[in-house]
Amino acid sequence: MTLARKLAEYAVNQVSYNKLPEKVVKEAVRRVVDSFAVMMGAYPAEPPTIARKVASLSRSEKYGGTLFGSRIKVPVDHAAFANGCHVRYLDFNDTYLSKEALHPSDMIPAMIAVSQAEGVDGKKLIEGIVTAYEIACRLADAASVRARGWDHVTYIAIATAIGAGKIMGLDVDRMVQAINLATNEAASLRQTRAGELSMWKGCTAANSARNGVFAALLAKHGMTGPSPVFEGEMGFWKQVSGEFSIERLGGVDGEPFKILETSIKYWPVEYHAMSAVEAALKLRERMGGFDPGQVEAINVKTFTVCYKIIVKDPEKWDPKTRETADHSLPYIIAAALLDGKIWLDTFSQERILAQDVRKVMAKMKIEVDPDHDKEYPRGIPNTIEVVLKDGRRFEETITYPRGHFMNPVTDKELEDKFHRMGQNFMNEERRKEALKVLWSLPSLSDIASLMDKFAVE
C-alpha cells in the first residue's frame, strides 16, 4: 500500500466527529478562537491587506469563502490564502515542534473556507481541522525537510489537501488523488526564512494551504495526480524528504491525537524564543528593573534548532524588518529586558531600529548548550544570565513557557488574548458576540454566519 493510500484511508474511514474525544474537540475549538484573535490583530498589516486586495479582484457567489473582515465572497482557494495570511503574519498562531517545526493553524482558514463553500456545519469543520492537524504533525514527526533546504510549509500543503478533502467528503480513491496532486506541488524553498526576511515569511504557509485546497477541489472533480507520489522514481522521498514511514495515527488503537501536543502562543515571537521571553521577564522582575548601563554581559544558552533558525544569520543580529525581528532571538531578549513586555508594538519599525536595543544586543553572547538539546523538541529550554558590573549575576532557565502544551493557557487567558488583539478591530460588544459564536462552533450550522460576525468593511 502506498503512503498516499494509507493516509487517504485513515482520513476517510478513521476520523469521525462522533468518535473524537471531548478534549480533542475542545482543543480544536480553542485553536479556532486563537486563529480569529490573531486575524483581527493582523488585519491592518500590509501583507494581509495586499492579500485581501488581490483576492477581491475575483468574486464567487457560487463556491467560495468570505474574505476576513468583509462580506465579500471569493473563490475558495483565494479565501484560504488571504485569510491564511492574517493567521500567520504576526507569528502569533500555534506551533508544533518535532523533527520539523510548523504552525498547524495555518490550515484553519482553509478549512473554514472549504466548509463555507461546501455548506457543512461546525462538526464537519472540526473533523477537517483535526484531520489536517494529525497529518501535518505526523509528517513533521517523520522527517525534517528544513535540513534538506525545504520549508516546513511543504507539509502544510499535503495536510491541507487531506483536511479539505475530508470536509468535501471525498472517497478514498479521490482522496488519494488529492494527496498526489498536493504532494507533487508541495515543495517550498527554505530561503523564505534565511537571511533578511521578507513579507513572504508570513504568507508562504497560506499559499501552501491554498495549493492544498486547490488540489482537493481538482480531485473532487476527477483530476488525477502523479503516483506513487512519495515512493516513485522522482517522488517526494527521493527529491525532498528522504524515505520515512508513518506508523501511528490519532484515534487508531488508542493513539492520542496530535492536536493535543500543539502549543498556543502567549507572545508574538518565533516559538523557539517563547521561553527566552519568559526568562527575560522573570529576570527583569528579580532585578527590580533593567538598567543597561549597569550590565557587563548577557550570556544566553539555547538549543541547536533555535540557534540555526533565529540566531546564526548576521541579519538576526541587525534586524531591519518586522519579519526578521520576530525571528531574532537577540532582538527579542533585548526588547523584553528593556521594555518589560513583548507585544505587537515591539516590532514597529521605530522600536526595531532603536539604539538602546542595539547596545544591549552588543553585550549578548548566545551559544548552544548540549544539555538543552536533550530537552528538545518536547521542551524549548533557554537560559539567560545577566552579569552586572558590580559582579552580581542573575540567571533564569525556562523550558515550558506559558502556552506550551505542557503549560497551557486557560480559556480566560485565551479570551484575554482575543479581546486584546481585537480592540482596534471592532468594539467590545461585537467581540463578545463573536466569541460566543466561536465557543459554540460544534453546534454551528452555518459557517458563513461565523464569518459575518467579523465583517467590518
VOZALUM-38730 format. One record per residue (C-alpha): x, y, z; residue number from 1; residue in one letter. Coordinates in steps of 0.2 Angstrom, whole numbers, plus 5000, padded with zeros to 4 digits. Each point is the difference from the previous one (the first is absolute). Example, Ala and Ser with C-alpha at 12.3 -4.5 7.8 and 13.67 -1.06 7.14 Angstrom:
+------+------+------+-----+---------+
|   c1 |   c2 |   c3 | num | residuo |
+------+------+------+-----+---------+
| 5062 | 4978 | 5039 |   1 |       A |
| 5006 | 5017 | 4997 |   2 |       S |
+------+------+------+-----+---------+
//
This chain:
+------+------+------+-----+---------+
|   c1 |   c2 |   c3 | num | residuo |
+------+------+------+-----+---------+
| 5000 | 5000 | 5000 |   1 |       M |
| 5007 | 5017 | 4995 |   2 |       T |
| 5001 | 5013 | 5014 |   3 |       L |
| 4988 | 5011 | 4991 |   4 |       A |
| 4987 | 4986 | 5001 |   5 |       R |
| 5004 | 4997 | 5018 |   6 |       K |
| 4997 | 5018 | 5004 |   7 |       L |
| 4984 | 5001 | 4989 |   8 |       A |
| 4993 | 4985 | 5009 |   9 |       E |
| 5003 | 5007 | 5017 |  10 |       Y |
| 4992 | 5017 | 4996 |  11 |       A |
| 4985 | 4992 | 4992 |  12 |       V |
| 4996 | 4985 | 5011 |  13 |       N |
| 5008 | 5004 | 5017 |  14 |       Q |
| 4996 | 5018 | 5004 |  15 |       V |
| 4983 | 5004 | 5006 |  16 |       S |
| 4993 | 5014 | 5011 |  17 |       Y |
| 4990 | 4987 | 5010 |  18 |       N |
| 5015 | 4991 | 5004 |  19 |       K |
| 5011 | 5015 | 5005 |  20 |       L |
| 5004 | 5001 | 5018 |  21 |       P |
| 4992 | 5015 | 5009 |  22 |       E |
| 5017 | 5008 | 5003 |  23 |       K |
| 5005 | 4999 | 4982 |  24 |       V |
| 4984 | 5009 | 4995 |  25 |       V |
| 5004 | 5013 | 5013 |  26 |       K |
| 5018 | 5003 | 4994 |  27 |       E |
| 4994 | 5001 | 4982 |  28 |       A |
| 4987 | 5014 | 5006 |  29 |       V |
| 5014 | 5009 | 5010 |  30 |       R |
| 5011 | 5000 | 4984 |  31 |       R |
| 4986 | 5008 | 4990 |  32 |       V |
| 4998 | 5013 | 5014 |  33 |       V |
| 5018 | 5004 | 5000 |  34 |       D |
| 5001 | 5001 | 4981 |  35 |       S |
| 4986 | 5013 | 4999 |  36 |       F |
| 5009 | 5010 | 5014 |  37 |       A |
| 5016 | 5001 | 4990 |  38 |       V |
| 4990 | 5004 | 4984 |  39 |       M |
| 4993 | 5015 | 5008 |  40 |       M |
| 5017 | 5006 | 5006 |  41 |       G |
| 5008 | 4997 | 4982 |  42 |       A |
| 4985 | 5009 | 4991 |  43 |       Y |
| 5009 | 5017 | 4997 |  44 |       P |
| 5017 | 4993 | 4996 |  45 |       A |
| 5006 | 5002 | 4982 |  46 |       E |
| 5002 | 4982 | 4994 |  47 |       P |
| 4982 | 4995 | 5006 |  48 |       P |
| 4993 | 5016 | 4992 |  49 |       T |
| 5009 | 4995 | 4983 |  50 |       I |
| 4993 | 4983 | 5001 |  51 |       A |
| 4982 | 5006 | 5003 |  52 |       R |
| 5002 | 5013 | 4985 |  53 |       K |
| 5006 | 4986 | 4988 |  54 |       V |
| 4987 | 4988 | 5006 |  55 |       A |
| 4986 | 5012 | 4998 |  56 |       S |
| 5004 | 5002 | 4981 |  57 |       L |
| 4991 | 4984 | 4998 |  58 |       S |
| 4982 | 4997 | 5007 |  59 |       R |
| 4991 | 4983 | 5002 |  60 |       S |
| 4983 | 4999 | 5007 |  61 |       E |
| 4998 | 4982 | 4994 |  62 |       K |
| 5015 | 4991 | 5009 |  63 |       Y |
| 5010 | 5011 | 5011 |  64 |       G |
| 5005 | 5007 | 5017 |  65 |       G |
| 4998 | 5016 | 5008 |  66 |       T |
| 5015 | 5012 | 5001 |  67 |       L |
| 5004 | 5003 | 5018 |  68 |       F |
| 4994 | 5017 | 5006 |  69 |       G |
| 4987 | 5001 | 4986 |  70 |       S |
| 4985 | 4992 | 4992 |  71 |       R |
| 5009 | 4998 | 4983 |  72 |       I |
| 4999 | 4982 | 4994 |  73 |       K |
| 5015 | 4995 | 4989 |  74 |       V |
| 5006 | 4983 | 4993 |  75 |       P |
| 5003 | 4988 | 5014 |  76 |       V |
| 5019 | 4999 | 4997 |  77 |       D |
| 5001 | 5019 | 4999 |  78 |       H |
| 4991 | 5001 | 5017 |  79 |       A |
| 5012 | 4986 | 5007 |  80 |       A |
| 5015 | 5011 | 4995 |  81 |       F |
| 4994 | 5017 | 5005 |  82 |       A |
| 4993 | 4994 | 5017 |  83 |       N |
| 5015 | 4989 | 5003 |  84 |       G |
| 5012 | 5015 | 4998 |  85 |       C |
| 4990 | 5008 | 5015 |  86 |       H |
| 5003 | 4985 | 5011 |  87 |       V |
| 5018 | 4998 | 4997 |  88 |       R |
| 5007 | 5018 | 4997 |  89 |       Y |
| 5003 | 5005 | 5018 |  90 |       L |
| 5008 | 4984 | 5004 |  91 |       D |
| 4987 | 4998 | 5015 |  92 |       F |
| 4991 | 4984 | 4995 |  93 |       N |
| 5003 | 4983 | 5007 |  94 |       D |
| 5015 | 4988 | 4998 |  95 |       T |
| 5005 | 4982 | 4999 |  96 |       Y |
| 5018 | 4995 | 5003 |  97 |       L |
| 5008 | 4984 | 4994 |  98 |       S |
| 5013 | 4995 | 4987 |  99 |       K |
| 4992 | 5014 | 4990 | 100 |       E |
| 4992 | 5015 | 5009 | 101 |       A |
| 4984 | 5007 | 4992 | 102 |       L |
| 4984 | 5010 | 5004 | 103 |       H |
| 4985 | 4989 | 4998 | 104 |       P |
| 4987 | 5014 | 5001 | 105 |       S |
| 5007 | 5007 | 4984 | 106 |       D |
| 4987 | 4987 | 4993 | 107 |       M |
| 4985 | 5006 | 5010 | 108 |       I |
| 4995 | 5014 | 4988 | 109 |       P |
| 5000 | 4988 | 4986 | 110 |       A |
| 4989 | 4988 | 5009 | 111 |       M |
| 4988 | 5014 | 5004 | 112 |       I |
| 5000 | 5005 | 4982 | 113 |       A |
| 4996 | 4983 | 4994 | 114 |       V |
| 4987 | 4997 | 5013 | 115 |       S |
| 4991 | 5016 | 4994 | 116 |       Q |
| 5001 | 4995 | 4982 | 117 |       A |
| 4994 | 4982 | 5004 | 118 |       E |
| 4986 | 5006 | 5011 | 119 |       G |
| 5005 | 4989 | 5014 | 120 |       V |
| 4998 | 5003 | 5019 | 121 |       D |
| 5012 | 5003 | 5014 | 122 |       G |
| 5002 | 4981 | 5004 | 123 |       K |
| 5006 | 4997 | 4982 | 124 |       K |
| 5012 | 5015 | 5002 | 125 |       L |
| 5007 | 4992 | 5016 | 126 |       I |
| 5002 | 4984 | 4991 | 127 |       E |
| 5010 | 5008 | 4986 | 128 |       G |
| 5011 | 5010 | 5013 | 129 |       I |
| 5004 | 4985 | 5010 | 130 |       V |
| 5004 | 4990 | 4985 | 131 |       T |
| 5012 | 5013 | 4993 | 132 |       A |
| 5008 | 5003 | 5016 | 133 |       Y |
| 5003 | 4981 | 5002 | 134 |       E |
| 5008 | 4998 | 4983 | 135 |       I |
| 5011 | 5016 | 5001 | 136 |       A |
| 5007 | 4995 | 5017 | 137 |       C |
| 5003 | 4982 | 4995 | 138 |       R |
| 5009 | 5005 | 4985 | 139 |       L |
| 5010 | 5012 | 5011 | 140 |       A |
| 5004 | 4985 | 5011 | 141 |       D |
| 5006 | 4990 | 4985 | 142 |       A |
| 5013 | 5011 | 4992 | 143 |       A |
| 5008 | 5017 | 5000 | 144 |       S |
| 4999 | 5008 | 4983 | 145 |       V |
| 5008 | 5016 | 5008 | 146 |       R |
| 5017 | 4991 | 5001 | 147 |       A |
| 4999 | 4996 | 4981 | 148 |       R |
| 4996 | 5018 | 4995 | 149 |       G |
| 4981 | 5000 | 4999 | 150 |       W |
| 4988 | 5010 | 5011 | 151 |       D |
| 4988 | 4992 | 5012 | 152 |       H |
| 4985 | 5006 | 4991 | 153 |       V |
| 5004 | 4986 | 4988 | 154 |       T |
| 4990 | 4989 | 5012 | 155 |       Y |
| 4986 | 5013 | 5002 | 156 |       I |
| 4996 | 4998 | 4982 | 157 |       A |
| 4998 | 4981 | 5002 | 158 |       I |
| 4990 | 5001 | 5016 | 159 |       A |
| 4989 | 5013 | 4994 | 160 |       T |
| 4995 | 4990 | 4985 | 161 |       A |
| 4995 | 4986 | 5011 | 162 |       I |
| 4991 | 5010 | 5012 | 163 |       G |
| 4991 | 5009 | 4986 | 164 |       A |
| 4996 | 4984 | 4992 | 165 |       G |
| 4992 | 4993 | 5016 | 166 |       K |
| 4989 | 5015 | 5001 | 167 |       I |
| 4995 | 4998 | 4981 | 168 |       M |
| 4996 | 4982 | 5004 | 169 |       G |
| 5012 | 4992 | 4988 | 170 |       L |
| 5000 | 4981 | 4999 | 171 |       D |
| 5017 | 4991 | 5002 | 172 |       V |
| 5004 | 5000 | 4981 | 173 |       D |
| 4997 | 5019 | 4998 | 174 |       R |
| 5009 | 5003 | 5016 | 175 |       M |
| 5015 | 4991 | 4994 | 176 |       V |
| 5000 | 5011 | 4984 | 177 |       Q |
| 4999 | 5016 | 5011 | 178 |       A |
| 5015 | 4994 | 5010 | 179 |       I |
| 5009 | 4996 | 4983 | 180 |       N |
| 4997 | 5017 | 4993 | 181 |       L |
| 5004 | 5010 | 5016 | 182 |       A |
| 5016 | 4990 | 5004 | 183 |       T |
| 5007 | 5002 | 4982 | 184 |       N |
| 4998 | 5019 | 5001 | 185 |       E |
| 5004 | 5002 | 5019 | 186 |       A |
| 5019 | 5003 | 5001 | 187 |       A |
| 5003 | 5018 | 5005 | 188 |       S |
| 5018 | 5008 | 5002 | 189 |       L |
| 5007 | 5003 | 5017 | 190 |       R |
| 5007 | 5016 | 4994 | 191 |       Q |
| 4984 | 5008 | 5006 | 192 |       T |
| 5008 | 4999 | 5018 | 193 |       R |
| 5018 | 5003 | 4996 | 194 |       A |
| 5009 | 5017 | 5002 | 195 |       G |
| 4990 | 5016 | 5000 | 196 |       E |
| 4982 | 4994 | 5000 | 197 |       L |
| 4987 | 5007 | 4988 | 198 |       S |
| 4981 | 5002 | 5001 | 199 |       M |
| 4999 | 4982 | 4993 | 200 |       W |
| 5005 | 4993 | 5016 | 201 |       K |
| 4983 | 5003 | 5007 | 202 |       G |
| 4991 | 4995 | 4984 | 203 |       C |
| 5008 | 4984 | 4993 | 204 |       T |
| 4990 | 4989 | 5011 | 205 |       A |
| 4984 | 5007 | 4994 | 206 |       A |
| 5006 | 4997 | 4982 | 207 |       N |
| 5003 | 4982 | 5004 | 208 |       S |
| 4983 | 4998 | 5008 | 209 |       A |
| 4993 | 5008 | 4984 | 210 |       R |
| 5009 | 4987 | 4990 | 211 |       N |
| 4993 | 4986 | 5011 | 212 |       G |
| 4982 | 5007 | 4998 | 213 |       V |
| 5002 | 5001 | 4981 | 214 |       F |
| 5007 | 4982 | 4999 | 215 |       A |
| 4985 | 4993 | 5010 | 216 |       A |
| 4988 | 5010 | 4989 | 217 |       L |
| 5008 | 4993 | 4984 | 218 |       L |
| 4999 | 4982 | 5007 | 219 |       A |
| 4982 | 5003 | 5005 | 220 |       K |
| 4996 | 5003 | 4982 | 221 |       H |
| 5010 | 4985 | 4994 | 222 |       G |
| 5018 | 5007 | 4997 | 223 |       M |
| 5014 | 4987 | 5003 | 224 |       T |
| 5017 | 5003 | 5005 | 225 |       G |
| 5018 | 4992 | 4999 | 226 |       P |
| 5001 | 4983 | 5009 | 227 |       S |
| 5008 | 4993 | 5010 | 228 |       P |
| 5004 | 5018 | 5005 | 229 |       V |
| 5010 | 4996 | 5016 | 230 |       F |
| 5009 | 4984 | 4994 | 231 |       E |
| 5002 | 5003 | 4982 | 232 |       G |
| 5016 | 5001 | 4990 | 233 |       E |
| 4999 | 5019 | 5000 | 234 |       M |
| 4989 | 5001 | 5015 | 235 |       G |
| 4999 | 5010 | 5017 | 236 |       F |
| 5012 | 4988 | 5009 | 237 |       W |
| 5014 | 5000 | 4988 | 238 |       K |
| 4998 | 5019 | 4995 | 239 |       Q |
| 4995 | 5008 | 5016 | 240 |       V |
| 4999 | 4991 | 5017 | 241 |       S |
| 5009 | 4984 | 4999 | 242 |       G |
| 4991 | 4984 | 5004 | 243 |       E |
| 4989 | 4999 | 5015 | 244 |       F |
| 4985 | 4990 | 5007 | 245 |       S |
| 4985 | 5005 | 5010 | 246 |       I |
| 4995 | 4986 | 5012 | 247 |       E |
| 4988 | 5008 | 5012 | 248 |       R |
| 4985 | 5012 | 4998 | 249 |       L |
| 4988 | 5008 | 5012 | 250 |       G |
| 4985 | 4990 | 5005 | 251 |       G |
| 5007 | 4983 | 4994 | 252 |       V |
| 5003 | 4987 | 5014 | 253 |       D |
| 4998 | 5014 | 5013 | 254 |       G |
| 5014 | 5011 | 4992 | 255 |       E |
| 4997 | 5018 | 5006 | 256 |       P |
| 4997 | 5014 | 4988 | 257 |       F |
| 5014 | 5011 | 4996 | 258 |       K |
| 4990 | 5016 | 5002 | 259 |       I |
| 5002 | 4997 | 5019 | 260 |       L |
| 5019 | 5003 | 4998 | 261 |       E |
| 4999 | 5017 | 4991 | 262 |       T |
| 5003 | 5016 | 5010 | 263 |       S |
| 4991 | 5016 | 4999 | 264 |       I |
| 5011 | 5016 | 5000 | 265 |       K |
| 5000 | 5011 | 5015 | 266 |       Y |
| 5012 | 5013 | 4992 | 267 |       W |
| 5001 | 5005 | 4981 | 268 |       P |
| 5018 | 4993 | 4997 | 269 |       V |
| 5007 | 4985 | 4991 | 270 |       E |
| 4996 | 4985 | 5011 | 271 |       Y |
| 5017 | 4995 | 5005 | 272 |       H |
| 5002 | 5017 | 5008 | 273 |       A |
| 4985 | 4998 | 5011 | 274 |       M |
| 5009 | 4994 | 5015 | 275 |       S |
| 5014 | 5013 | 4998 | 276 |       A |
| 4986 | 5014 | 5001 | 277 |       V |
| 4994 | 4992 | 5016 | 278 |       E |
| 5018 | 4998 | 5007 | 279 |       A |
| 5004 | 5018 | 4996 | 280 |       A |
| 4984 | 5007 | 5008 | 281 |       L |
| 5003 | 4990 | 5016 | 282 |       K |
| 5018 | 5006 | 5001 | 283 |       L |
| 4994 | 5018 | 4998 | 284 |       R |
| 4988 | 4998 | 5014 | 285 |       E |
| 5013 | 4992 | 5011 | 286 |       R |
| 5012 | 5014 | 4997 | 287 |       M |
| 4987 | 5013 | 5003 | 288 |       G |
| 5001 | 5007 | 4983 | 289 |       G |
| 5014 | 5000 | 4986 | 290 |       F |
| 5013 | 5014 | 4999 | 291 |       D |
| 5011 | 4996 | 4985 | 292 |       P |
| 5013 | 5012 | 5007 | 293 |       G |
| 5003 | 4988 | 5014 | 294 |       Q |
| 5002 | 4984 | 4989 | 295 |       V |
| 5017 | 4993 | 4996 | 296 |       E |
| 4994 | 4985 | 4990 | 297 |       A |
| 4985 | 4989 | 4995 | 298 |       I |
| 5003 | 4982 | 4997 | 299 |       N |
| 4987 | 4989 | 4992 | 300 |       V |
| 5000 | 4981 | 4998 | 301 |       K |
| 4988 | 4993 | 4988 | 302 |       T |
| 4997 | 4984 | 4989 | 303 |       F |
| 5006 | 4996 | 4983 | 304 |       T |
| 4984 | 5002 | 4990 | 305 |       V |
| 4997 | 5017 | 5009 | 306 |       C |
| 5018 | 5006 | 4996 | 307 |       Y |
| 4998 | 4995 | 4981 | 308 |       K |
| 4983 | 5008 | 4998 | 309 |       I |
| 5001 | 5016 | 5010 | 310 |       I |
| 5018 | 5004 | 5004 | 311 |       V |
| 5014 | 4994 | 4988 | 312 |       K |
| 4996 | 5012 | 4985 | 313 |       D |
| 5008 | 5017 | 5001 | 314 |       P |
| 4984 | 5008 | 4996 | 315 |       E |
| 4992 | 4993 | 5017 | 316 |       K |
| 5013 | 5011 | 5009 | 317 |       W |
| 4995 | 5016 | 4989 | 318 |       D |
| 4982 | 4998 | 4996 | 319 |       P |
| 4992 | 5013 | 4989 | 320 |       K |
| 4983 | 4993 | 4997 | 321 |       T |
| 4986 | 4994 | 5011 | 322 |       R |
| 5001 | 4982 | 4992 | 323 |       E |
| 5019 | 4999 | 5005 | 324 |       T |
| 4998 | 5008 | 5017 | 325 |       A |
| 4987 | 4987 | 5006 | 326 |       D |
| 5012 | 4987 | 4994 | 327 |       H |
| 5015 | 5007 | 5009 | 328 |       S |
| 5003 | 4993 | 5017 | 329 |       L |
| 5013 | 5014 | 5005 | 330 |       P |
| 4987 | 5014 | 4995 | 331 |       Y |
| 4986 | 4991 | 5010 | 332 |       I |
| 5010 | 4998 | 5016 | 333 |       I |
| 5007 | 5018 | 4999 | 334 |       A |
| 4982 | 5007 | 4997 | 335 |       A |
| 4993 | 4989 | 5014 | 336 |       A |
| 5013 | 5006 | 5013 | 337 |       L |
| 4999 | 5018 | 4995 | 338 |       L |
| 4981 | 5002 | 4999 | 339 |       D |
| 4994 | 4987 | 5012 | 340 |       G |
| 4988 | 4993 | 4987 | 341 |       K |
| 4998 | 4993 | 4982 | 342 |       I |
| 4986 | 5005 | 4990 | 343 |       W |
| 4995 | 5005 | 4982 | 344 |       L |
| 5008 | 5017 | 5002 | 345 |       D |
| 5017 | 4992 | 5005 | 346 |       T |
| 5001 | 4997 | 4981 | 347 |       F |
| 4997 | 5018 | 4994 | 348 |       S |
| 5013 | 5007 | 4988 | 349 |       Q |
| 5004 | 5013 | 5013 | 350 |       E |
| 5003 | 4987 | 5014 | 351 |       R |
| 5010 | 4988 | 4989 | 352 |       I |
| 5012 | 5014 | 4995 | 353 |       L |
| 5002 | 5008 | 5017 | 354 |       A |
| 5018 | 5001 | 5007 | 355 |       Q |
| 4996 | 4994 | 5017 | 356 |       D |
| 4996 | 4983 | 4994 | 357 |       V |
| 5015 | 5000 | 4989 | 358 |       R |
| 5012 | 5004 | 5015 | 359 |       K |
| 4992 | 4986 | 5010 | 360 |       V |
| 5002 | 4987 | 4986 | 361 |       M |
| 5019 | 5006 | 4999 | 362 |       A |
| 5002 | 4993 | 5018 | 363 |       K |
| 4992 | 4983 | 4996 | 364 |       M |
| 5008 | 4984 | 4996 | 365 |       K |
| 4989 | 4985 | 4995 | 366 |       I |
| 5007 | 4982 | 4999 | 367 |       E |
| 4992 | 4982 | 4999 | 368 |       V |
| 5000 | 4990 | 5016 | 369 |       D |
| 5000 | 4981 | 4996 | 370 |       P |
| 4989 | 4997 | 5015 | 371 |       D |
| 4987 | 5012 | 4993 | 372 |       H |
| 5000 | 4990 | 4984 | 373 |       D |
| 4995 | 4984 | 5010 | 374 |       K |
| 4984 | 5009 | 5005 | 375 |       E |
| 4995 | 5004 | 4983 | 376 |       Y |
| 4987 | 4998 | 4991 | 377 |       P |
| 4989 | 4996 | 5015 | 378 |       R |
| 5007 | 5016 | 5009 | 379 |       G |
| 5008 | 5016 | 4994 | 380 |       I |
| 5012 | 5004 | 5014 | 381 |       P |
| 5009 | 5017 | 4999 | 382 |       N |
| 5011 | 5007 | 5014 | 383 |       T |
| 5004 | 5018 | 5002 | 384 |       I |
| 5014 | 5007 | 5012 | 385 |       E |
| 5002 | 5018 | 5003 | 386 |       V |
| 5017 | 5005 | 5007 | 387 |       V |
| 5000 | 5017 | 5008 | 388 |       L |
| 5015 | 5011 | 5002 | 389 |       K |
| 5000 | 4998 | 5018 | 390 |       D |
| 5003 | 4982 | 4998 | 391 |       G |
| 4982 | 4994 | 5004 | 392 |       R |
| 4993 | 4987 | 4989 | 393 |       R |
| 4982 | 4996 | 4997 | 394 |       F |
| 4995 | 4984 | 4990 | 395 |       E |
| 4983 | 4992 | 4994 | 396 |       E |
| 4996 | 4985 | 4990 | 397 |       T |
| 4983 | 4996 | 4993 | 398 |       I |
| 4996 | 4984 | 4991 | 399 |       T |
| 4981 | 5000 | 4999 | 400 |       Y |
| 4994 | 5018 | 4998 | 401 |       P |
| 4982 | 5006 | 5002 | 402 |       R |
| 4989 | 4993 | 4986 | 403 |       G |
| 5011 | 4985 | 4997 | 404 |       H |
| 4989 | 4984 | 5000 | 405 |       F |
| 5009 | 4995 | 5016 | 406 |       M |
| 4995 | 5017 | 5007 | 407 |       N |
| 4984 | 5005 | 4991 | 408 |       P |
| 4991 | 5016 | 5000 | 409 |       V |
| 4983 | 5000 | 5008 | 410 |       T |
| 4984 | 5004 | 4991 | 411 |       D |
| 5000 | 5017 | 5009 | 412 |       K |
| 5018 | 5004 | 4994 | 413 |       E |
| 4995 | 4995 | 4983 | 414 |       L |
| 4985 | 5012 | 5001 | 415 |       E |
| 5011 | 5014 | 5006 | 416 |       D |
| 5011 | 4997 | 4985 | 417 |       K |
| 4985 | 5001 | 4989 | 418 |       F |
| 4994 | 5016 | 5007 | 419 |       H |
| 5017 | 5008 | 5000 | 420 |       R |
| 5003 | 4996 | 4982 | 421 |       M |
| 4983 | 5006 | 4995 | 422 |       G |
| 4999 | 5016 | 5009 | 423 |       Q |
| 5004 | 5010 | 4985 | 424 |       N |
| 4990 | 4989 | 4988 | 425 |       F |
| 4983 | 5001 | 5007 | 426 |       M |
| 4991 | 5006 | 5016 | 427 |       N |
| 4999 | 4989 | 5016 | 428 |       E |
| 4982 | 4996 | 4998 | 429 |       E |
| 5003 | 4993 | 4983 | 430 |       R |
| 5015 | 4990 | 5006 | 431 |       R |
| 4990 | 4992 | 5014 | 432 |       K |
| 4987 | 4995 | 4987 | 433 |       E |
| 5012 | 4993 | 4988 | 434 |       A |
| 5009 | 4991 | 5014 | 435 |       L |
| 4984 | 4992 | 5006 | 436 |       K |
| 4997 | 4993 | 4982 | 437 |       V |
| 5018 | 4993 | 4999 | 438 |       L |
| 4998 | 4991 | 5017 | 439 |       W |
| 4984 | 4992 | 4993 | 440 |       S |
| 5009 | 4994 | 4984 | 441 |       L |
| 4995 | 4982 | 5002 | 442 |       P |
| 4981 | 5005 | 4999 | 443 |       S |
| 5002 | 5012 | 4986 | 444 |       L |
| 4990 | 4996 | 4985 | 445 |       S |
| 5007 | 5014 | 4988 | 446 |       D |
| 5018 | 5005 | 4999 | 447 |       I |
| 4996 | 5015 | 4990 | 448 |       A |
| 4991 | 5007 | 5015 | 449 |       S |
| 5016 | 4999 | 5010 | 450 |       L |
| 5009 | 5010 | 4987 | 451 |       M |
| 4987 | 5013 | 5000 | 452 |       D |
| 5003 | 5003 | 5018 | 453 |       K |
| 5017 | 5007 | 4995 | 454 |       F |
| 4994 | 5011 | 4986 | 455 |       A |
| 5006 | 5018 | 5002 | 456 |       V |
| 5002 | 5006 | 4982 | 457 |       E |
+------+------+------+-----+---------+
//
